[in-house]
Amino acid sequence: MTGLVGQTSVIQGENSMPPAVGMEFESYEDVYYFYSCYAKEHGFGVRVSNTWYRKSKERYRGKLSCSSAGFKKKSEANLPRPETRIGCPAMIKFRLMDNTRWRIIEVELEHNHLISPTSPEEVETVKLFQTVIIDAEGGKLAADDAHGSNFFYVADLNERGCLRNLFWAAARSRVAYRYFGDVVAIDTTFFGQEFDNLPVSFIGVNHHGQPVLLGCGLLAGETVESYVWLLRAWLTCILGHPPQTIISDQCKALQAAIFDVFPRASHCMDVTKVMRRISERLEKTYQYETIKAAIYRAVCLSQRAEEFEAAWMDIIHEHGLEDHQWFQSLYEERNQWVPVNLKETFLAGMFRTPLTIRQNEDATSFFKGYIGNYTSLKEFLDKCDQAMQKSHQLDRSLDFFPRIH
């Protein structure tokens, strides 16, 4: 079976062999590909239900389920989405044997809902549909094969068939994640601007210290449910292999989704954006410049955690901010954003230095300079390609002339 999985026919979804206890594979990714191809042919989706890790953060066991497995939490929204998770039992469990091969140890093939096996003609059609193109007026999806067979996308449609949420990753982004996926920043920089769909980007940092795009998303709303959908789509794209550290904005909905989907990852907040939020909160406050300078010194110049805490408390008491709930919550989350509290967390250089914090630079904005207010959906997709092309050109020039740069 191990040799068979390495063949193109299995990976491309042309293998009809069902999963069975005792099958062995060379890697976790091979198990995922095999079950995904089986699922595609039999007409159901796949989700990563669980992954078990040793203390060394090495994976040793996994569970893949039908996308209808489990039950969704009840929504309090006025127009809740149609139920899609109905406790389907179909799944496979597998584990690492002697640190060499992955063996399937438990299989359930039966579903509790109707599935529609894919015909050979439909399989060929799916393989041709690689690149997402969105009609900004009708909200419809079309596709071509310009980005190669490793292009990945997932679309979430509402009950009327209109686009609600979207995630995609180019082939180059998926390859880059294998090398630069230890620390990932989730950038929501443009959420304060006038977008009907909210752009999200997953950013890593490469061997030149330059940002590299690892995936993109468009969300219909800034809700926990939307973020969970997006993060699970991304987790599927990266074959269930989460990053060590995730850096995000101070968004409660996004933080809740990260803790749900990536419970084992270290979660940090982007200190540059936290400092910007502090400035915005204090802008109309008496002695604004004095308080801002004191907070900067406490955050950026403290050498020990006790030193930061003492300085912060002095600022709060001196300027009468004891009853300010936002500052209180920020202090409670200090282990996620204050540099002195993150010395033991691997950040791959994505946390900014005190100088760049003062200059108010973004650490994670891949599309800075490409997107502005009222950017249309079609224009946004064009700008994505432009930003990636410029990034690739810079990488090539740095590879050839690193000393000059």
C-alpha positions in Angstrom: 0.0 0.0 0.0 2.9 2.4 0.8 4.2 2.0 -2.7 0.8 2.5 -4.2 0.1 5.7 -2.4 3.2 7.2 -4.0 1.7 6.8 -7.5 0.0 9.7 -9.2 -3.3 7.8 -9.8 -4.0 7.6 -6.0 -3.0 11.2 -5.3 -5.1 12.5 -8.2 -8.3 10.8 -6.9 -8.6 7.9 -9.4 -8.2 5.1 -6.8 -11.4 3.3 -5.6 -9.8 1.3 -2.9 -11.5 2.0 0.5 -9.5 2.6 3.6 -9.0 -0.5 5.7 -7.3 -1.4 9.1 -3.7 -2.3 8.6 -2.9 0.0 5.6 0.4 1.7 6.1 1.7 5.0 4.7 5.0 6.8 4.6 3.8 10.0 6.1 0.8 11.8 7.8 0.3 13.7 4.6 0.0 10.5 2.5 -2.8 9.3 4.8 -4.6 12.6 4.4 -4.2 12.6 0.6 -5.4 9.0 0.3 -8.5 9.6 2.4 -9.3 12.9 0.7 -9.1 11.2 -2.7 -11.4 8.4 -1.5 -13.8 11.0 -0.1 -13.8 13.0 -3.4 -14.8 9.9 -5.4 -17.6 9.0 -3.0 -19.0 12.5 -2.7 -18.3 13.7 0.9 -15.9 16.2 2.4 -13.1 15.6 4.9 -12.2 17.4 8.1 -9.3 16.9 10.6 -11.1 15.9 13.8 -8.1 15.5 16.0 -4.3 15.3 16.0 -2.4 14.0 19.0 1.1 15.3 19.9 3.9 14.2 22.1 5.6 16.6 24.5 8.2 17.2 21.8 5.3 18.5 19.6 5.7 15.5 17.3 2.5 14.1 15.8 1.9 10.4 16.7 -1.9 9.9 16.1 -4.6 11.4 13.9 -8.3 11.2 13.1 -10.0 12.3 9.8 -13.8 12.4 9.6 -16.5 13.2 7.2 -17.2 16.9 7.1 -20.7 16.2 8.5 -19.2 14.7 11.7 -20.0 16.2 15.1 -22.6 18.8 15.8 -22.4 22.6 15.4 -23.1 24.8 18.5 -26.5 26.4 18.4 -26.5 29.9 16.9 -28.3 32.8 18.4 -28.4 34.6 15.1 -31.8 35.7 13.7 -31.0 33.8 10.4 -28.8 30.8 11.4 -27.1 28.9 8.7 -28.5 25.6 7.5 -27.2 22.6 9.6 -24.5 20.7 7.8 -22.9 18.8 10.7 -25.2 15.9 11.7 -23.0 13.6 13.7 -21.9 11.4 10.8 -19.7 8.5 12.1 -17.6 8.0 9.0 -13.9 8.3 9.8 -10.5 6.8 10.0 -8.0 6.7 12.9 -4.3 6.2 12.3 -1.1 6.3 14.3 2.7 6.4 13.9 4.3 2.9 14.3 7.9 2.7 15.5 8.5 6.3 14.3 8.6 5.1 10.7 5.1 4.4 9.1 1.6 5.6 9.7 -0.9 2.7 10.1 -4.7 2.9 9.9 -6.0 1.4 13.2 -9.8 2.1 13.0 -12.2 2.6 10.1 -15.9 3.5 9.8 -17.2 3.6 6.2 -20.9 4.1 6.8 -22.5 7.6 6.7 -25.7 8.7 8.3 -26.6 10.9 5.3 -26.8 10.6 1.5 -23.5 10.9 -0.5 -23.1 11.3 -4.2 -20.2 9.3 -5.8 -18.3 11.3 -8.4 -18.3 10.0 -11.9 -15.0 9.9 -13.9 -16.1 12.8 -16.0 -16.7 14.9 -12.9 -13.3 14.0 -11.5 -11.6 15.3 -14.6 -13.6 18.5 -14.4 -12.6 19.0 -10.8 -8.9 18.6 -11.7 -9.2 21.3 -14.3 -10.8 23.8 -12.0 -7.8 25.3 -10.2 -7.8 29.1 -10.2 -10.6 31.0 -8.5 -12.1 33.9 -10.4 -15.0 35.8 -8.9 -17.6 37.7 -10.7 -18.0 40.8 -8.6 -21.6 41.5 -9.8 -23.1 38.0 -9.7 -20.9 36.5 -6.9 -20.3 33.4 -9.0 -17.2 31.2 -9.2 -15.3 30.3 -12.3 -11.9 28.6 -12.7 -9.0 27.8 -14.9 -5.7 25.9 -14.5 -3.3 28.8 -14.6 -1.9 28.2 -11.1 -1.1 24.5 -11.4 -2.5 21.4 -9.8 -1.5 22.3 -6.3 -3.7 25.4 -6.1 -6.2 25.1 -3.2 -9.5 26.9 -2.6 -12.6 26.4 -0.5 -15.8 28.5 -1.0 -18.6 28.8 1.5 -22.0 29.6 -0.1 -25.2 30.7 1.6 -28.6 29.2 1.1 -29.1 31.2 -2.1 -25.8 29.9 -3.6 -24.0 33.3 -3.3 -20.5 33.6 -2.0 -20.2 34.1 1.7 -16.6 33.1 2.7 -13.6 32.1 0.6 -10.1 30.8 1.2 -7.4 30.1 -1.3 -3.7 29.4 -1.5 -1.4 29.3 -4.5 0.9 26.4 -5.2 3.9 28.5 -4.3 2.2 29.5 -0.9 1.6 25.8 0.0 5.2 25.0 -0.8 6.4 28.0 1.2 4.5 26.8 4.3 6.6 23.7 4.5 9.7 25.8 5.0 8.4 29.0 6.7 5.3 27.8 8.5 6.6 27.7 12.1 5.4 31.2 12.8 2.4 32.6 11.0 0.7 36.0 11.3 -3.0 36.4 10.5 -3.3 39.9 9.1 -6.7 41.7 9.3 -5.2 45.2 8.7 -7.9 46.3 6.3 -10.9 45.4 8.5 -11.4 49.0 9.4 -11.9 50.0 5.8 -15.0 50.0 3.6 -15.1 46.4 2.3 -18.2 44.4 1.7 -16.0 41.3 2.1 -13.2 41.4 4.7 -9.7 40.4 3.4 -7.5 38.2 5.6 -4.0 37.0 4.8 -1.8 34.4 6.4 1.8 35.7 6.4 5.1 33.9 7.2 8.7 35.2 7.0 11.3 33.6 4.7 15.0 33.1 4.9 15.6 36.7 3.8 13.4 38.1 6.6 10.8 39.1 4.0 7.1 38.5 4.4 5.7 35.5 2.4 2.1 34.9 1.6 0.8 31.5 2.9 -2.9 31.9 2.1 -5.7 34.4 1.6 -9.3 34.7 2.7 -12.4 36.8 2.2 -15.0 36.8 5.0 -18.6 38.1 4.9 -18.4 39.2 8.6 -16.0 39.5 11.5 -17.6 36.7 13.6 -16.3 33.7 15.5 -18.1 31.4 13.2 -16.6 33.0 10.1 -13.1 32.8 11.6 -13.5 29.2 12.6 -14.6 28.3 9.0 -11.5 30.2 7.6 -9.0 28.6 10.0 -10.4 25.1 9.4 -10.1 25.7 5.6 -6.5 26.7 6.1 -5.8 23.7 8.4 -7.1 21.5 5.6 -4.9 23.3 3.1 -1.8 22.7 5.2 -2.7 19.0 5.7 -3.4 19.3 9.4 0.1 20.5 10.4 -0.4 23.7 12.5 2.2 26.3 13.1 4.1 26.6 16.4 3.1 30.3 16.9 0.3 32.4 15.6 0.4 36.2 15.7 -2.9 38.1 15.4 -4.6 41.4 16.1 -6.5 42.1 19.3 -9.8 40.8 17.9 -11.8 38.7 20.4 -13.6 36.8 17.6 -10.4 35.8 15.9 -8.7 34.9 19.3 -11.6 32.6 20.2 -11.4 30.9 16.8 -7.6 30.4 17.1 -8.0 28.8 20.5 -10.7 26.5 19.1 -8.9 25.4 15.9 -5.2 25.6 17.1 -5.3 24.8 20.8 -1.7 23.7 21.0 -0.1 26.7 19.2 1.3 29.6 21.1 -0.9 32.7 20.5 0.6 36.2 20.4 -0.8 39.6 19.5 1.0 41.9 17.2 2.6 44.5 19.4 2.7 47.2 16.7 -1.1 47.0 16.4 -1.6 46.9 20.1 0.5 50.1 20.4 -1.5 51.7 17.7 -4.8 50.8 19.5 -3.3 52.4 22.7 -2.6 55.6 20.8 -6.2 55.6 19.4 -7.7 55.1 22.9 -5.5 57.8 24.4 -5.8 60.4 21.6 -8.4 62.5 23.3 -7.0 62.0 26.8 -5.5 64.8 28.8 -1.6 64.5 28.8 -1.8 62.2 25.8 1.8 62.5 24.8 3.1 62.0 28.3 1.0 58.8 28.8 2.0 57.4 25.4 5.7 58.0 26.0 5.4 56.3 29.5 3.7 53.3 28.0 6.2 53.0 25.2 9.1 52.9 27.8 7.3 50.3 29.9 6.5 48.0 26.9 9.7 48.4 24.9 12.4 49.1 27.4 11.5 46.8 30.3 14.1 44.0 30.8 12.1 41.9 33.3 8.4 41.1 33.6 8.3 42.6 37.1 9.8 45.8 35.8 7.0 46.1 33.2 4.2 45.3 35.6 5.5 47.9 38.1 5.8 50.6 35.4 2.3 49.8 34.0 0.7 50.1 37.5 2.4 53.4 38.0 1.0 54.7 34.8 -2.5 53.5 35.6 -2.5 55.0 39.1 -0.8 58.3 38.1 -3.3 59.0 35.3 -6.5 57.6 36.9 -7.0 54.7 34.5 -8.0 52.2 37.2 -11.6 51.9 35.9 -10.7 51.8 32.3 -11.9 48.2 31.3 -9.9 48.1 28.0 -6.6 48.9 29.7 -7.4 46.3 32.3 -8.1 43.6 29.7 -4.9 44.6 27.9 -2.9 44.1 31.1 -4.5 40.7 31.7 -3.3 39.7 28.2 0.2 41.0 28.7 1.8 37.5 28.3 0.5 37.6 24.7 2.0 40.9 23.5 4.6 42.4 25.8 8.0 41.6 24.4 9.7 40.9 27.8 7.0 38.1 28.4 7.7 36.4 25.0 11.4 35.8 25.3 10.8 32.0 25.4 8.5 32.0 22.4 9.9 31.3 19.0 8.8 34.3 16.8 11.1 34.0 13.7 11.8 37.7 13.8 8.2 38.7 13.2 7.9 40.7 16.4 9.1 44.3 15.8 11.9 46.0 17.6 11.3 49.1 19.7 12.5 51.3 16.8 9.9 49.9 14.4 7.2 50.2 17.0 8.0 53.9 17.3 7.9 54.2 13.6 4.5 52.6 13.6 5.4 50.0 11.0 3.3 46.9 10.2 5.1 43.7 10.8 2.6 41.5 8.9 0.9 43.6 6.2 1.7 41.8 2.9 -0.7 44.0 0.8 0.4 47.4 2.2 0.5 49.8 -0.7 -1.8 47.6 -2.9 -5.2 48.0 -1.2 -7.0 51.2 -0.2 -10.5 52.3 0.7 -13.3 51.0 -1.6 -11.1 48.5 -3.4 -13.4 46.3 -5.5 -13.4 42.6 -5.2 -12.0 42.0 -8.7 -9.3 44.6 -8.1 -8.4 43.0 -4.9 -7.7 39.7 -6.6 -5.6 41.5 -9.2 -3.7 43.2 -6.5 -3.0 39.9 -4.8 -1.3 38.7 -8.0 0.7 41.9 -8.3 1.9 41.7 -4.6 2.9 38.1 -5.0 4.8 38.8 -8.3 6.7 41.6 -6.6 7.5 39.4 -3.6 8.8 36.6 -5.9 11.0 39.0 -7.8 12.5 40.4 -4.6 13.2 36.8 -3.3 15.0 36.0 -6.6 17.1 39.1 -6.4 18.0 38.5 -2.8 19.0 34.9 -3.7 21.4 36.1 -6.3 22.6 39.4 -4.7 22.1 39.0 -0.9 25.2 41.1 0.0 24.1 44.1 -2.1 20.7 44.2 -0.5 
